[in-house]
Amino acid sequence: MPKRATTSRQARSVAYHLRRLATVGYYNRHLAFERTNWGNFMKRLAGIALFVFAWACSGGEGPCPESQAWDDFGERCRTILPDRSGPGSRWQPPEQAFREATSKWGLDAMDVEGVRLSVADIDDDGWPDLSVRRAGTHRDDFRPGGTRASWLLRNDEGRGFQDVTRSSGFVTPRDQDPNLGRPVEVVIWADVDNDGDVDAFTGVSTTESTEHTPELVLNDGRGNFVLGPETFAARQPGLQATLAAAVFLDANLDGWIDLFVGYGGGGAQDRLFLNLGEGGFRDWTTKAGLVTAPWTSLDELDAGRAHSDAWGAVACDLNGDGVPEILVSSYGRAPNHLWLSTQPAGYTNHSVASGYAYDHRQDWRDNESARCHCKLFPDDEDCQGVPPPRWFRCETPEDIFRWNHELDRRPFRLGGNTATTVCADLNGDGHLDLLTTEIVHWDVGSSSDPSEILFHRGDDPPTFDRPGNEVTGLSRPPDRPDWNDGDMTAAVFDFDNDGRPDIYIGSSDYPGTRGHLFWQTQDGTFVEVPIELGIDHRASHGIAVADFDRDGDLDLVLGHSHMRCGDQCYPRAHARFFENVIGERGNWIQLDLRGGAGSNRMAIGARVEVEAEGRIQVQEVGGGHGHYGIQHEHALHFGLGTAREARVTIHWPDAARSVSRYTLQAGYRYRVEQGGVVRPLIP
């Protein structure tokens, strides 16, 4: 570059940074405000001063080497990479979005069956691996002819999956039986000991007949696993409870990953276990303010202060204070829980006030069983004016099959059967919204919460609007009178790399159920992609999202349920692989974050803002979520539309609330080390 051009560019950079110094807490149009403490300000000032000094001493040539250029936004030199951008992609019918590639990846040949799926790179080779589990507390029998219950599948660099369940030791029981595994239902991943590799929590429901417990499983760095200590606090030997919910988070921002576990049935206390470092955990539930009441008080139940009936859990920062909130999805139409962070490792119940516990639709009079009750007992409270049932016979009390008139009119019985909650910024306003999945039956009426989007109002403490599926475009008109929505798993991801998040909802376990792929339009509403162009998958239960073939777009692995088989079941129950065939033409970046001093090594809880084409996208690095431990690829994927580069801001999950900024070119996966360099991973 000619010296004059270089000098002009550097001069503009100096002017830019001097203007930035005019204020310490400058307004950010994507967030309500940016809190900048004095230490961070002084670091910024020192960096700018160093740049000005180096520029002046270089005679105007600038401090960057020949192959690099100064990044005004990131305030650092950046390497100029070969241009891998294109014109961008945006799905439009009749374009094909996905094609099935199950046989290519070997899922049918290996008979990989399961409805609980999660992703992790177990050997840190840059290729996402896959965990698949069948429902129930079954054990793997590795003997010839034995029945399998779980699979840990290593990604062979995009050529297919290899079964390493037995050889990796992932399901080895405590008695070290070489032929049998231990039952695993929930599997979530994190680096619990900060040694640079991914470990796992494996959860299992415990009953009188179950000798096994939840376990911590530690990685040796090569994808081989050993059981953690018997003293692991979350094992809880002797506890009899359904375990369907778990999430890793750093609740106190001390740089060590903690664990939240939710229990089903309403009879057990959900628990938070703090990581003390060196492999030890401590029950912090009471000190964190997370204690709930037994199911003995109707008022406590209505207020969302009794035990959850946990069917899923997630942690995400909803109020921008850097500390994650905890959300628990409840089955049985019981209230969902939202625990608002008040301080590191301290929480207050914000379930009902937030609008997350249950929706505003409380009119039970269109419930067919309630109508039958009021027809047979017209003098009972609130029965005046209730019409008779429309769809089934009502002649005797035995015909009332889903109604308790004393209890079912109360708020705690007018919620949903919530399996999964996904935190995602669906409308691009910089706040994390919620997507819930629900089981809804044809006869229960409008008071049963549907799967829907809860939009963040932008306030603190956070509250949510439920505009309804007719407004957002997620409505699904029933195609039979006895319909059932068996929605239990879902994902939010940008399948066509246009910079707008799309939605997949898996519906299962009832006749006629299937998966539904929704594409976000430019006005923010959603339209369903026809199954012949998108995902043709019946009884869809369990989901894993990752760029399994490393081609720059997101693929799906979906589980298939044989529960209540009718017309929705395939002859075989193996999981199915759907390869993305449109997103690879688009522009994108992928960010594999690694925490530094003060943060957990996998950077779980980091908040990433990506600006491109005048839009902002927000994602957080998750530690598992949803129904029985969903977890997608650790690297965050952002579609960029037509943009050739993006401005990236990373809020690291440490007590200092450290921030890094970069301008990154499209078409690359980057390894980003906190406090270090950004390294493109090619391919």
Helices and strands as residue ranges (DSSP letters): H 3-20, H 38-57, E 68-71, E 76-79, E 98-100, H 102-105, E 116-120, E 129-133, E 150-155, E 161-163, E 186-190, E 199-203, E 215-219, E 225-227, G 233-235, E 242-249, E 258-264, E 271-277, E 280-283, H 285-288, H 298-302, E 310-316, E 325-330, E 337-343, E 346-349, H 351-354, H 368-376, G 397-399, G 411-413, E 418-424, E 433-441, E 452-456, E 464-465, H 469-472, E 484-493, E 502-507, E 515-520, E 526-528, E 540-546, E 555-560, E 576-580, G 583-585, E 587-594, E 607-612, E 615-620, E 636-641, E 645-651, E 659-665, E 668-673, E 678-681
